[in-house]
């Protein structure tokens, strides 16, 4: 354990930040899973709506610095392509 006050404060800050980031990542994964579940069920309307709701949540992860921008861009691109392919199938 740290003896210096600033180091103790840093430990507290890191713990809070880690918990916040973990919750944010978990929330992002939940939204992605909702889209994937709808895709697996073959429900185009539900998948499209789930993707529409998931996009801002994923972008918020980028803004908050939890995930890299390219990672989210790739995930959104792949999900939207899968949702789009449901309409034609």
SULJO-V683624 format. One record per residue. N is the residue number from 0. PHI is phi in degrees with one decimal (* if undefined). PSI is psi in degrees with one decimal (none if undefined). Layout:
N:PHI:PSI
N:PHI:PSI
This chain:
0:*:144.5
1:-72.4:145.2
2:-99.0:-23.9
3:-86.3:138.5
4:-58.9:-42.5
5:-65.9:-34.1
6:-69.4:-39.1
7:-62.9:-41.5
8:-63.3:-42.9
9:-59.0:-40.7
10:-62.8:-43.2
11:-62.6:-44.8
12:-63.0:-42.7
13:-63.8:-41.2
14:-62.7:-43.4
15:-63.9:-46.2
16:-64.0:-41.5
17:-62.1:-43.9
18:-62.7:-41.6
19:-64.7:-45.1
20:-66.7:-38.7
21:-63.0:-42.8
22:-63.9:-41.1
23:-63.8:-45.1
24:-63.0:-41.6
25:-62.7:-42.1
26:-62.4:-41.7
27:-62.5:-44.3
28:-62.1:-37.2
29:-63.5:-43.9
30:-64.9:-39.7
31:-63.9:-41.6
32:-63.4:-35.9
33:-63.1:-40.4
34:-66.0:-46.7
35:-63.9:-35.7
36:-64.4:-43.4
37:-65.1:-37.9
38:-64.9:-44.4
39:-62.8:-33.9
40:-76.3:-14.7
41:80.8:16.5
42:-92.1:101.1
43:-65.9:-46.3
44:-62.6:-45.2
45:-64.9:-40.8
46:-65.6:-41.5
47:-63.8:-42.4
48:-67.3:-41.4
49:-63.6:-38.7
50:-67.0:-39.6
51:-61.9:-36.2
52:-78.4:-33.0
53:-74.6:-32.7
54:-56.1:-50.3
55:-62.8:-34.3
56:-65.9:-41.3
57:-66.7:-42.2
58:-63.7:-35.2
59:-62.7:-34.7
60:-61.5:-35.4
61:-69.4:-46.8
62:-60.6:-38.8
63:-79.4:-7.6
64:81.1:20.9
65:-82.3:-38.5
66:-131.9:161.6
67:-76.3:146.9
68:-60.0:-41.3
69:-66.0:-32.7
70:-62.5:-46.8
71:-67.4:-40.8
72:-59.5:-42.9
73:-64.1:-45.3
74:-63.4:-45.3
75:-63.8:-41.9
76:-61.6:-46.6
77:-67.3:-41.3
78:-64.8:-44.1
79:-65.8:-34.8
80:-64.4:-40.4
81:-67.8:-39.0
82:-66.3:-41.5
83:-63.8:-37.5
84:-68.1:-22.4
85:-65.8:-36.3
86:-65.3:-38.4
87:-79.9:-26.1
88:-78.6:none
